[in-house]
């Protein structure tokens, strides 16, 4: 019975602490990607590129 209680406590710990922490880390990574990548529209097409590549795309389309 004590083992079952320990498993339940560990499960609740995972659900309410570890899982949200992992999700939060993933959200931070996504935010970092959006800071690193520019989202722009070139000739009506959405582009997802680094700053350097975005400048190259703009030069090509001038």
C-alpha distances in whole Angstrom, upper triangle without the diagonal:
4,5,5,6,9,10,11,12,14,15,17,18,20,21,23,24,24,26,28,29,30,32,34,35,36,38,40,41,42,44,45,47,48,50,51,52,55,55,58,61,64,66,63,61,58,57,54,56,56,58,61,60,61,64,65,65,67,70,70,70,73
4,5,5,6,9,10,11,12,14,15,16,18,20,21,22,22,24,27,27,28,30,32,33,34,36,38,39,41,42,43,45,47,48,49,51,54,54,57,60,62,65,63,60,57,56,53,54,54,57,59,59,59,62,64,63,65,68,68,69,71
4,5,5,6,9,10,10,12,14,15,16,18,20,20,20,22,25,25,26,28,30,31,32,34,36,36,38,40,41,42,45,46,47,48,51,51,55,57,60,62,60,57,54,53,50,51,51,54,56,56,57,60,61,61,63,65,66,66,69
4,5,5,6,9,10,10,12,14,15,16,18,19,20,21,23,25,25,27,29,30,31,33,35,36,37,39,40,42,43,45,46,47,50,50,53,56,58,61,58,56,52,52,49,50,51,53,56,55,56,59,60,59,62,64,64,65,67
4,5,5,6,9,10,11,12,14,15,16,18,18,20,22,23,24,26,28,29,30,32,34,35,36,38,39,41,43,44,45,47,49,49,53,55,58,61,58,56,52,52,49,50,50,53,55,55,55,59,60,59,61,64,64,64,67
4,5,5,6,8,10,10,12,14,15,16,16,18,20,21,22,24,26,27,28,30,31,33,34,36,37,39,41,42,43,45,47,48,51,54,57,59,57,54,51,50,47,48,48,50,53,53,53,56,58,57,59,62,62,63,65
4,5,5,6,9,10,10,12,14,15,15,16,19,20,20,22,24,25,26,28,30,31,32,34,35,37,39,40,41,42,45,45,49,51,54,56,54,51,48,48,44,46,46,48,51,50,51,54,55,55,57,60,60,60,63
4,5,5,6,8,10,10,12,14,14,15,18,19,20,21,23,25,26,27,29,30,32,34,35,36,38,40,41,42,45,44,48,50,53,56,53,51,47,47,44,45,46,48,51,50,51,54,55,54,56,59,60,60,62
4,5,5,6,9,10,11,11,13,14,16,17,19,20,22,23,25,26,28,29,31,32,34,35,37,38,40,41,44,44,47,50,53,55,53,50,47,47,43,45,45,47,50,50,50,53,54,54,56,59,59,59,62
4,5,5,6,9,10,10,10,12,15,15,16,18,20,21,22,24,25,27,28,30,31,33,35,36,37,39,41,41,45,48,51,53,51,48,45,44,41,42,42,44,47,47,47,50,52,51,53,56,56,57,59
4,5,5,6,9,10,10,10,13,14,15,16,19,20,21,23,25,26,27,29,30,31,33,35,36,37,40,40,43,45,48,51,49,46,43,42,39,40,41,43,46,45,46,49,50,50,51,54,55,55,57
4,5,5,6,8,9,10,12,14,15,16,18,19,21,22,24,25,27,28,30,31,33,34,36,37,39,39,43,45,48,51,48,46,42,42,39,41,41,43,46,46,46,49,50,50,51,54,55,55,57
4,6,5,5,7,9,10,11,13,15,16,17,19,20,22,23,25,26,28,29,31,32,34,35,38,38,42,44,47,50,48,45,42,41,38,39,39,41,44,44,44,47,49,48,50,53,53,54,56
4,6,5,5,6,9,9,10,12,14,15,16,18,20,21,22,24,25,27,29,30,31,33,35,35,39,42,45,47,45,42,39,38,35,36,36,39,41,41,41,44,46,45,47,50,50,51,53
4,6,6,5,7,10,10,11,13,15,16,17,19,21,22,23,25,26,28,30,31,32,34,34,38,40,43,46,43,41,37,37,34,36,36,38,41,41,41,44,45,45,46,49,50,50,52
4,6,7,7,9,11,11,12,15,16,17,19,21,22,23,25,26,27,29,31,32,34,34,38,40,43,46,44,41,38,37,34,36,36,38,41,41,41,44,46,45,46,49,50,50,52
4,6,6,6,9,10,11,12,15,15,17,19,20,21,23,25,26,27,29,30,33,33,37,40,43,46,43,41,37,37,33,35,34,36,39,39,39,42,44,44,45,48,49,49,51
4,6,5,6,9,10,11,12,14,15,17,19,20,21,23,25,26,27,29,31,32,36,38,41,44,42,39,36,35,32,33,32,35,37,37,38,41,42,42,43,46,47,47,50
4,5,5,6,9,10,11,12,14,15,17,18,20,21,23,25,26,27,30,30,33,36,39,41,39,37,33,32,29,31,31,33,36,36,36,39,40,40,41,44,45,45,47
4,5,5,6,9,10,10,12,14,15,16,18,20,21,22,24,25,28,28,31,34,37,40,38,35,32,31,28,29,29,32,35,34,34,37,39,38,40,43,44,43,46
4,5,5,6,9,10,11,13,14,15,17,19,20,21,23,24,27,28,31,34,37,40,38,36,32,31,28,29,28,30,33,33,33,36,38,38,39,42,43,43,45
4,5,5,6,9,10,11,13,14,15,17,19,20,21,23,25,26,30,32,35,38,36,34,30,29,26,26,26,29,31,31,31,34,36,36,37,40,41,41,43
4,5,5,6,9,10,11,12,14,15,17,19,20,21,23,23,27,30,33,36,33,31,27,27,23,25,25,27,30,30,30,33,34,34,35,38,39,39,41
4,5,5,6,9,10,11,12,14,15,17,18,20,22,23,26,29,32,35,33,31,27,26,23,24,24,26,29,29,29,32,34,33,34,37,38,38,41
4,5,5,6,9,10,11,13,14,15,17,18,21,22,26,29,32,35,33,31,27,26,22,23,22,24,27,27,27,30,32,32,33,36,37,37,39
4,5,5,6,9,10,11,13,14,15,16,19,20,23,26,29,32,30,27,24,23,19,20,20,22,25,25,25,28,30,29,31,34,34,35,37
4,5,5,6,9,10,11,12,14,15,18,18,21,24,27,30,29,26,22,21,18,19,19,21,25,24,24,27,29,28,30,33,34,33,36
4,5,5,6,9,10,11,12,14,17,18,21,25,28,31,29,27,23,22,18,19,18,20,23,23,23,26,28,28,29,32,33,33,35
4,5,5,6,9,10,10,12,15,16,20,23,26,29,28,25,22,20,16,16,16,18,21,21,21,24,26,25,27,30,31,31,33
4,5,5,6,9,10,10,13,13,17,20,23,26,25,22,18,17,13,14,14,17,20,19,19,22,24,23,25,28,29,29,31
4,5,5,6,9,10,12,13,16,20,23,26,25,22,19,17,14,15,14,16,19,19,19,21,24,23,24,27,28,28,30
4,5,5,6,9,11,13,17,20,23,26,26,23,19,17,14,14,12,14,17,18,17,20,22,22,23,26,27,28,29
4,5,5,6,9,11,14,18,20,23,23,20,16,14,10,10,10,12,15,15,15,18,19,19,21,23,24,25,27
4,5,5,7,8,12,15,18,21,20,18,14,12,9,10,10,11,15,15,14,17,19,18,19,22,23,23,25
4,6,7,10,13,17,19,23,22,20,17,14,12,11,10,10,14,15,14,16,18,18,19,22,23,24,25
4,7,10,13,17,18,22,22,20,16,13,10,9,7,8,11,12,11,14,16,16,18,20,21,22,24
4,7,10,13,15,19,18,16,12,10,6,5,5,6,10,10,9,12,14,14,15,18,19,19,21
4,6,10,12,16,15,13,10,8,6,6,6,6,10,9,7,10,12,12,12,15,17,17,18
4,7,10,13,12,11,7,6,5,7,9,10,13,11,9,12,14,12,13,16,17,16,18
4,7,10,9,8,6,5,7,8,11,11,13,11,8,11,13,10,10,14,14,13,15
4,7,6,5,4,6,9,11,14,14,15,13,10,12,13,10,10,14,14,11,14
4,5,5,6,7,10,11,14,14,15,12,9,11,11,8,8,11,10,8,10
4,5,8,10,14,15,18,18,18,16,13,14,14,10,10,13,11,8,11
4,7,9,13,15,18,19,20,17,14,16,17,13,13,16,15,12,14
4,6,10,12,16,17,18,15,13,15,15,11,12,16,14,12,15
4,7,10,13,14,16,13,11,14,15,12,13,16,15,14,17
4,6,10,11,13,10,8,11,12,9,11,14,14,13,16
4,7,10,11,9,8,12,13,11,13,16,16,16,18
4,7,8,6,6,9,10,9,11,14,14,15,18
4,5,5,6,9,10,10,12,14,15,17,19
4,6,5,6,9,10,11,13,15,16,17
4,5,5,6,9,10,11,13,15,16
4,5,5,6,9,10,11,12,14
4,5,5,6,9,10,11,13
4,5,5,6,9,10,11
4,5,5,6,9,10
4,5,5,6,9
4,5,5,6
4,5,5
4,6
4
